[in-house]
Amino acid sequence: MIILVQKNSKKTQLAVTGSYCPLTAAICLSLAILTMVIMLTSRAPVRVFAYSVFDTESLEKQHIPKAPVTYAASPSISQFLSKLASSTTIPTVCVYTKDNAEVVSRDTYVECEVYTVGSDEAHRIDGAAAGIRVRGNSTAYEGDVELIRANQVPYRIKFEKKCSMFGLNNDAECKNWVLLKAEYDLLKSDIAFRFGRSFLRNGNFCSDGTLAHMYLNGKFMGIYELCEQHQINKNRVNIAETPEDYEGIDTGYFLELDNRYEPPFFTVNYDGNPKVTDINGVTKSLKTDCYAIKSDFYSDEQKQFITKYVSNCFKILYRACEKGEYYVFDENYDLKKAKKKQLNKKDADGNPMDPAEVVADMAVDLDSFVDVFLVYELTASRDVGEGSFFMCADFSDPANIKKLTFTCPWDFEWAMEGETTGSYAKVFNSKAFSSIYGERSNNWYILLLKQDWFKKRVCERWSELRMPKGKNRTSIIEKCIKQEKKLLKTYKTELTKNGYGSVKAAENLLGWVEKRIKWMDGEYLK
């Protein structure tokens, strides 16, 4: 029998020889235990390990570190988790890093273990191995370590094994999860994601999330929105993953319209940076945009193909809407003139469709364009075209998403504030805004929202979302508001812990959203 005693960072190993004789083994064990009792009289935290010398295989596999790694084995940590469990109802994530290491890098994961509190037994995580790092750009102070140390920042957790968290997304198991700062008004991300999950159709993905407390090495870090990382996964963005070293173009592509020009990326000049007038009568040249490639790719051919595909999707829309020229894809996704027969289509009511709508519908997933637009327009996002705007397409066989699809509504830091009236997602940014932050408008929506046929689709979808349903005659949008109000009521005390959040500010935010809904009704309700 080998017994290992660890007190603080010091270890003492007691080796007591024995045999298969029961009497000898009992005496040896008794002597060892007596010696240990004498050693453990101090109050310092102690960890004890015992192994049979005859079980050499398990002994070799057991990692005995110089410092504790399984932090929950420490009585003080176990007591802390137990105390939280008895006093906390809000979902809580507790992270303990190896050697109590700080988490200040956006590039390097720190080894850690993750525990959850405030969930039922079926959803409890008890010491799952993972890595944690800081995530974000402006919310992470552009990586400034001193500012990260001094302020609340968002995190990304990557588990070694797939797991679900608090039952989100119907218990979907994934490795990657995100903790976004909830900010003082608490609900921006939560309600925006709730709208997204309610608005998007046809299996299109929007992150599930929940408000949560977060502790790092026992320190309360603030109130967060625990949510899903946007990624290719059958439970998230359900497109084909590119096998390692596969160079064919028949795979899935996940893209982010981004302004940071961080590799890998490609650029789109929108058919030569033409001048376009938005619905407010403002005319500007369409800026060249950067598209980050978020999926794996292994050849220049793949990059060239997706660059051509996205560029040609926009050319089809632009030339049809602005010039009355109608193009479609050939078998290689190059452009060719549409035949008259292709343009003679009728809608569900038997009415002739606008030729621009016909070719647009052949090229892109218009339902996704409508649904994502409504999320950003309802939340009055000023940052809908220059960061965290995602899209995807899948060219594998069979494919779930066969046309360019807008997906994953994300990043509502510049949303749900200011005036509750007026258009945001479908117009150029104001001079005052763009002079400070640059032009962050969305060229796709500036083009499409001028089209009667596209606005008709938007109005039809908004009317569906506002239609009372069920026994309580509650619309989808009203249900979202009620769920947020219930959330505030349920966790009212815990949402103000240490001054990190304000229920009053959250209530004001919901009041802003309700006023915004009234404006949307006037603009889009049929």
C-alpha positions in Angstrom: 0.0 0.0 0.0 1.3 3.5 -0.9 -0.3 6.5 0.8 0.4 10.0 -0.4 -0.2 13.0 1.9 -0.2 16.5 0.4 -0.2 19.5 2.7 -0.1 22.8 0.8 2.6 22.2 -1.9 4.5 19.6 0.2 4.0 15.9 -0.1 5.0 13.0 2.1 4.8 9.5 0.8 4.3 6.6 3.3 5.2 3.3 1.8 4.1 0.3 3.9 4.9 -3.1 2.6 2.5 -5.9 2.9 1.5 -9.2 1.5 -1.6 -11.0 0.4 -1.9 -12.2 4.0 -5.0 -10.5 5.4 -3.5 -10.0 8.9 -0.3 -8.5 7.7 -2.1 -6.2 5.3 -4.4 -5.0 8.1 -1.5 -4.2 10.4 0.3 -2.3 7.7 -2.8 -0.3 6.9 -3.4 0.5 10.5 0.1 1.7 11.0 -0.2 3.9 7.9 -3.4 5.5 9.1 -2.1 6.1 12.6 0.9 7.9 11.1 -1.3 10.0 8.9 -3.6 11.1 11.7 -0.6 12.5 13.5 0.5 14.4 10.4 -2.8 15.9 9.7 -3.3 17.8 13.0 -2.8 21.2 11.4 -5.6 23.1 9.6 -3.8 23.4 6.3 -5.7 21.9 3.4 -4.7 18.3 2.8 -5.2 15.9 -0.1 -4.8 12.1 0.4 -4.3 9.5 -2.3 -4.0 5.7 -1.7 -3.0 3.1 -4.2 -2.4 -0.7 -4.0 1.1 -1.6 -5.2 -0.5 -4.6 -6.9 -2.5 -2.3 -9.1 0.5 -1.0 -11.0 -1.4 -0.1 -14.1 -3.7 2.4 -12.3 -0.7 3.8 -10.4 1.2 4.5 -13.6 -1.8 6.2 -15.2 -2.6 8.4 -12.2 -1.1 11.8 -12.6 0.2 13.2 -9.3 1.0 16.8 -9.9 3.4 19.0 -7.9 0.5 21.3 -7.1 -3.2 20.6 -6.9 -5.0 20.3 -10.3 -8.3 18.8 -9.2 -9.3 21.9 -7.3 -12.6 20.6 -6.1 -10.7 18.0 -4.0 -9.7 20.9 -1.8 -12.1 21.1 1.2 -12.3 24.9 0.9 -13.3 24.7 -2.8 -15.8 21.9 -2.1 -17.3 24.0 0.7 -17.5 27.0 -1.6 -19.3 25.1 -4.3 -21.7 23.6 -1.7 -22.4 27.0 -0.2 -23.2 28.4 -3.7 -25.5 25.4 -4.4 -27.5 26.1 -1.3 -27.8 29.9 -1.9 -27.8 30.3 -5.6 -30.7 29.8 -8.1 -29.3 31.6 -11.1 -27.1 29.5 -13.4 -23.5 29.8 -12.2 -20.3 28.8 -13.9 -17.2 28.3 -11.7 -13.8 28.0 -13.4 -10.6 27.0 -11.6 -7.4 27.3 -13.5 -4.3 25.2 -13.2 -1.9 26.6 -10.5 -4.4 29.5 -10.1 -3.2 31.0 -13.3 -4.7 34.3 -14.4 -6.7 34.5 -17.7 -5.6 37.6 -19.7 -4.8 36.3 -23.2 -7.1 36.3 -26.2 -4.8 33.8 -28.0 -3.9 31.2 -25.5 -6.2 28.9 -23.6 -5.4 28.4 -19.9 -5.9 24.8 -18.6 -8.9 24.7 -16.2 -11.8 22.7 -14.7 -15.4 23.8 -14.9 -18.2 23.4 -12.5 -21.8 24.5 -12.7 -24.2 25.4 -9.9 -27.8 26.3 -10.0 -28.8 23.5 -12.3 -30.6 20.2 -11.8 -28.5 17.0 -11.4 -28.9 16.0 -15.0 -27.3 19.2 -16.2 -24.6 19.6 -13.5 -21.0 19.8 -14.7 -18.6 18.6 -12.0 -15.0 19.3 -12.8 -15.0 19.0 -16.6 -11.5 19.5 -18.2 -11.4 22.6 -20.4 -9.4 25.6 -21.5 -10.4 29.2 -21.0 -9.3 32.4 -22.7 -10.4 36.0 -23.1 -12.5 36.7 -26.2 -13.7 39.8 -28.1 -12.2 42.9 -29.4 -13.5 46.2 -28.0 -15.2 44.4 -25.1 -11.8 42.9 -24.3 -10.0 46.2 -24.6 -8.3 45.1 -27.8 -6.2 42.7 -25.7 -4.7 45.3 -23.3 -3.6 43.0 -20.4 -3.7 45.7 -17.7 -7.2 46.7 -18.7 -8.3 43.1 -18.9 -7.0 42.6 -15.3 -8.9 45.7 -14.1 -12.3 45.1 -15.8 -14.9 42.5 -16.6 -14.2 40.8 -19.9 -15.9 38.1 -22.0 -14.5 34.6 -22.1 -14.5 31.5 -24.3 -14.5 28.0 -22.8 -13.4 25.0 -24.8 -14.1 21.6 -23.1 -12.0 18.6 -23.8 -15.2 16.6 -24.3 -18.5 17.7 -25.7 -21.1 18.6 -23.1 -24.3 20.5 -22.8 -24.7 23.5 -20.4 -27.8 24.1 -18.4 -29.9 22.3 -21.1 -29.4 25.1 -23.7 -30.4 24.3 -27.3 -32.2 21.2 -26.3 -29.2 19.7 -24.4 -27.0 20.0 -27.5 -23.5 18.8 -26.6 -20.6 20.9 -27.9 -17.1 21.8 -26.9 -17.2 25.6 -27.4 -19.2 28.0 -25.2 -19.0 31.7 -24.6 -19.5 34.0 -21.6 -20.5 37.5 -22.9 -20.5 40.5 -20.5 -24.2 41.2 -19.7 -23.4 44.9 -19.2 -25.3 47.1 -16.7 -28.7 46.7 -18.5 -28.3 42.9 -18.4 -30.6 41.9 -21.2 -29.2 43.1 -24.6 -27.7 39.8 -25.6 -30.4 37.7 -24.0 -33.4 39.3 -25.6 -31.6 39.7 -29.0 -30.8 36.0 -29.0 -34.4 35.2 -27.9 -35.7 37.2 -30.9 -33.2 35.4 -33.2 -34.3 32.0 -32.0 -37.9 32.9 -32.5 -37.6 34.7 -35.9 -35.2 32.4 -37.8 -36.8 29.6 -39.8 -35.8 26.4 -41.6 -33.3 25.2 -39.0 -31.3 28.4 -39.3 -29.1 28.9 -36.2 -29.1 31.6 -33.5 -27.3 31.0 -30.2 -29.3 29.9 -27.2 -28.3 31.6 -23.9 -29.0 32.3 -20.3 -28.0 34.9 -17.8 -25.4 33.5 -15.4 -23.0 34.3 -12.6 -19.3 33.5 -13.3 -16.5 32.8 -10.8 -12.9 32.5 -11.7 -10.7 30.8 -9.0 -13.3 31.7 -6.4 -13.6 35.4 -7.4 -16.9 36.7 -8.6 -16.3 38.1 -12.1 -19.8 39.5 -12.9 -23.0 38.7 -14.6 -22.7 37.1 -18.1 -24.8 35.8 -20.9 -23.7 32.2 -21.2 -24.3 31.2 -24.8 -23.3 29.0 -27.7 -20.2 29.7 -29.9 -21.2 30.2 -33.5 -19.4 27.3 -35.3 -20.0 24.5 -37.8 -21.7 21.8 -35.9 -24.8 19.7 -36.5 -26.5 21.4 -33.6 -25.4 24.9 -34.6 -24.4 26.0 -38.2 -25.4 22.7 -39.8 -23.1 22.6 -42.9 -20.4 20.2 -44.0 -17.1 20.5 -42.2 -14.0 20.4 -44.4 -12.0 17.2 -43.7 -8.4 17.9 -42.9 -6.2 18.5 -46.0 -9.3 18.2 -48.3 -8.8 20.7 -51.1 -12.1 20.3 -53.1 -14.6 23.1 -53.3 -17.6 20.9 -52.6 -17.7 21.6 -48.9 -19.3 24.0 -46.3 -18.2 27.6 -45.9 -18.9 29.8 -42.8 -18.1 33.5 -43.2 -18.1 36.7 -41.2 -18.6 40.1 -42.7 -15.8 41.8 -40.8 -13.7 45.0 -40.9 -10.5 43.8 -39.2 -8.8 42.1 -42.2 -7.4 39.3 -40.1 -6.4 36.3 -42.1 -7.8 34.2 -43.6 -10.1 36.6 -45.5 -11.2 37.8 -48.9 -12.6 41.1 -50.1 -15.7 42.0 -52.2 -16.0 45.3 -54.0 -19.7 44.8 -54.9 -19.4 44.9 -58.7 -16.9 47.8 -58.7 -18.0 50.0 -55.8 -21.1 51.4 -57.5 -23.0 54.4 -56.1 -26.3 53.4 -54.5 -29.1 55.6 -53.0 -30.7 54.3 -49.8 -34.4 54.7 -48.9 -33.6 58.0 -47.2 -32.2 59.4 -50.4 -28.6 59.3 -49.2 -26.2 58.3 -52.1 -22.8 56.7 -51.4 -20.4 54.4 -53.1 -20.6 50.9 -51.8 -17.4 50.3 -49.8 -15.3 47.3 -50.3 -15.8 44.8 -47.5 -13.7 42.1 -45.8 -15.1 38.6 -45.3 -13.4 36.4 -42.8 -13.4 32.7 -43.4 -14.4 31.0 -40.2 -14.5 27.5 -41.5 -11.4 25.3 -42.2 -10.0 25.5 -45.7 -7.0 23.8 -47.2 -6.5 25.2 -50.7 -6.3 28.5 -52.7 -9.0 26.9 -55.0 -11.4 26.9 -52.0 -10.7 30.5 -51.2 -11.0 31.6 -54.8 -14.2 29.7 -55.2 -16.0 31.2 -52.2 -14.7 34.7 -53.1 -16.3 34.3 -56.6 -19.5 32.9 -55.2 -20.2 35.6 -52.7 -19.2 38.3 -55.2 -21.5 36.8 -57.8 -24.4 36.5 -55.4 -24.2 40.3 -54.9 -23.8 41.0 -58.6 -27.0 39.0 -59.3 -28.9 41.2 -56.7 -27.3 44.5 -57.7 -27.8 44.1 -61.4 -31.4 42.9 -61.1 -32.4 45.6 -58.6 -30.5 48.6 -59.9 -30.0 47.9 -63.6 -32.9 45.6 -64.6 -30.3 43.0 -65.8 -31.1 39.4 -64.8 -28.4 36.8 -64.3 -28.3 33.3 -62.8 -25.5 30.9 -61.9 -24.2 28.3 -64.4 -22.9 24.9 -63.2 -19.6 26.5 -62.1 -21.3 29.4 -60.3 -20.2 31.9 -62.9 -22.8 34.3 -64.2 -25.0 33.9 -67.3 -28.0 35.7 -68.6 -31.3 34.4 -67.3 -33.6 33.0 -69.9 -37.1 34.5 -70.3 -38.6 31.2 -69.3 -36.7 31.2 -66.0 -38.1 34.7 -65.2 -41.8 33.8 -65.7 -42.7 32.6 -62.3 -45.7 33.2 -60.0 -45.9 33.6 -56.3 -48.1 31.5 -53.9 -51.2 33.7 -54.8 -50.7 33.2 -58.5 -49.4 36.6 -59.2 -46.4 37.2 -61.5 -43.2 37.7 -59.6 -40.8 40.5 -60.1 -37.9 39.2 -62.2 -35.5 40.6 -59.7 -37.1 38.5 -57.0 -37.0 35.5 -59.2 -33.2 35.6 -59.7 -32.6 36.7 -56.1 -34.5 33.7 -54.8 -32.5 31.4 -57.1 -29.2 32.8 -55.8 -29.7 33.3 -52.0 -32.0 32.2 -49.1 -34.4 35.1 -49.0 -36.1 33.8 -45.8 -32.9 34.0 -43.9 -32.2 37.5 -45.3 -35.6 38.6 -44.0 -35.4 37.0 -40.6 -31.9 38.3 -39.8 -32.9 41.7 -41.0 -35.8 41.8 -38.6 -33.6 40.9 -35.7 -31.2 43.7 -36.4 -33.9 46.3 -37.3 -35.9 45.6 -34.2 -32.8 46.0 -32.0 -31.8 49.1 -34.0 -28.2 47.8 -34.4 -25.7 50.3 -35.8 -23.2 47.6 -36.5 -25.0 45.4 -38.9 -22.5 45.6 -41.7 -19.0 45.8 -40.4 -18.4 43.0 -37.9 -20.1 39.9 -36.4 -22.4 39.5 -39.4 -22.4 35.9 -40.4 -23.4 33.9 -43.5 -22.9 30.4 -44.8 -23.3 28.1 -47.8 -22.8 24.3 -48.3 -21.7 22.8 -51.6 -21.4 19.2 -50.3 -23.8 16.5 -51.3 -26.2 16.2 -49.7 -26.3 19.7 -48.3 -28.6 21.3 -45.7 -28.0 24.9 -46.7 -27.7 25.1 -50.5 -27.8 28.8 -51.0 -26.1 31.8 -49.4 -27.8 32.1 -46.0 -27.6 34.8 -43.4 -27.3 33.3 -40.0 -26.1 33.6 -36.3 -27.3 37.1 -35.3 -24.6 38.4 -32.9 -23.0 41.3 -31.1 -25.6 43.8 -29.9 -23.2 46.2 -28.1 -24.3 49.0 -30.4 -28.0 48.3 -30.2 -31.2 49.0 -28.3 -30.3 52.6 -27.4 -31.1 56.1 -28.5 -34.2 56.8 -30.6 -36.8 54.1 -30.9 -37.9 55.3 -34.3 -36.3 55.3 -37.7 -34.4 52.8 -39.8 -31.0 51.5 -39.0 -30.2 48.2 -40.7 -31.3 49.3 -44.1 -29.7 52.7 -44.5 -26.3 54.2 -44.6 -24.9 55.3 -41.3 -25.3 59.0 -40.4 -22.4 61.4 -41.0 -22.0 61.9 -37.3 -21.7 58.2 -36.7 -19.5 57.3 -39.7 -17.1 60.2 -39.0 -16.2 58.6 -35.7 -16.7 54.8 -36.3 -16.5 54.5 -40.1 -19.2 53.4 -42.5 -20.6 50.2 -40.9 -23.8 49.9 -42.9 -24.9 46.7 -44.7 -24.7 46.9 -48.5 -27.0 43.9 -49.0 -29.9 45.4 -47.0 -29.4 48.9 -48.4 -29.9 47.4 -51.8 -32.8 45.0 -51.0 -35.0 47.2 -48.7 -35.6 49.6 -51.7 -37.4 46.7 -53.5 -41.2 46.5 -53.0 -41.0 42.7 -53.4 -38.5 42.3 -50.6 -40.3 44.7 -48.2 -43.4 42.7 -48.9 -41.6 39.6 -47.6 -40.5 41.6 -44.5 -44.0 42.8 -43.8 -45.5 39.3 -44.2 -42.9 37.9 -41.8 -43.4 40.7 -39.2 -47.1 40.2 -39.4 -46.7 36.5 -38.7 -44.5 37.3 -35.6 -47.1 39.8 -34.4 -50.1 37.4 -34.9 -51.7 36.3 -31.5 -51.6 32.6 -31.1 -52.6 29.9 -28.5 -55.0 30.0 -25.6 -53.6 33.3 -24.3 -53.6 34.9 -27.8 -50.0 35.9 -27.4 -47.8 36.7 -30.4 -44.2 35.4 -30.7 -42.8 38.8 -30.0 -45.0 39.3 -26.9 -44.0 35.9 -25.7 -40.3 37.0 -25.9 -41.0 40.1 -23.8 -42.9 38.1 -21.2 -40.1 35.6 -20.9 -37.5 38.4 -20.3 -39.8 40.0 -17.6 -40.1 36.6 -15.9 -36.3 36.3 -16.0 -35.9 39.6 -14.2 -38.5 38.6 -11.6 -37.0 35.2 -11.0 -33.4 36.3 -10.5 -34.1 39.9 -9.3 -31.8 39.8 -6.2 -29.0 37.8 -7.9 -28.9 40.1 -11.0 -27.7 43.0 -8.8 -24.9 41.1 -7.1 -22.0 43.4 -6.2 -23.5 46.2 -8.3 -22.7 44.4 -11.6 -26.2 44.8 -12.9 -29.3 46.9 -12.6 -32.8 45.5 -12.8 -34.1 49.0 -13.3 -31.8 49.5 -16.2 -33.0 46.2 -17.6 -36.7 47.2 -17.2 -35.9 50.5 -19.0 -34.3 48.4 -21.8 -37.5 46.4 -22.2 -39.5 49.6 -22.2 -37.3 50.8 -25.1 -37.9 47.5 -27.0 -41.7 47.8 -26.5 -41.6 51.3 -28.0 -39.5 50.1 -30.8 -42.0 47.3 -31.5 -44.7 50.0 -32.0 -42.6 51.8 -34.5 -42.0 48.5 -36.3 -45.7 47.9 -36.4 -46.2 51.1 -38.2 -43.5 50.3 -40.7 -44.0 46.6 -41.4 -47.4 45.4 -40.0 -49.7 44.6 -42.9 
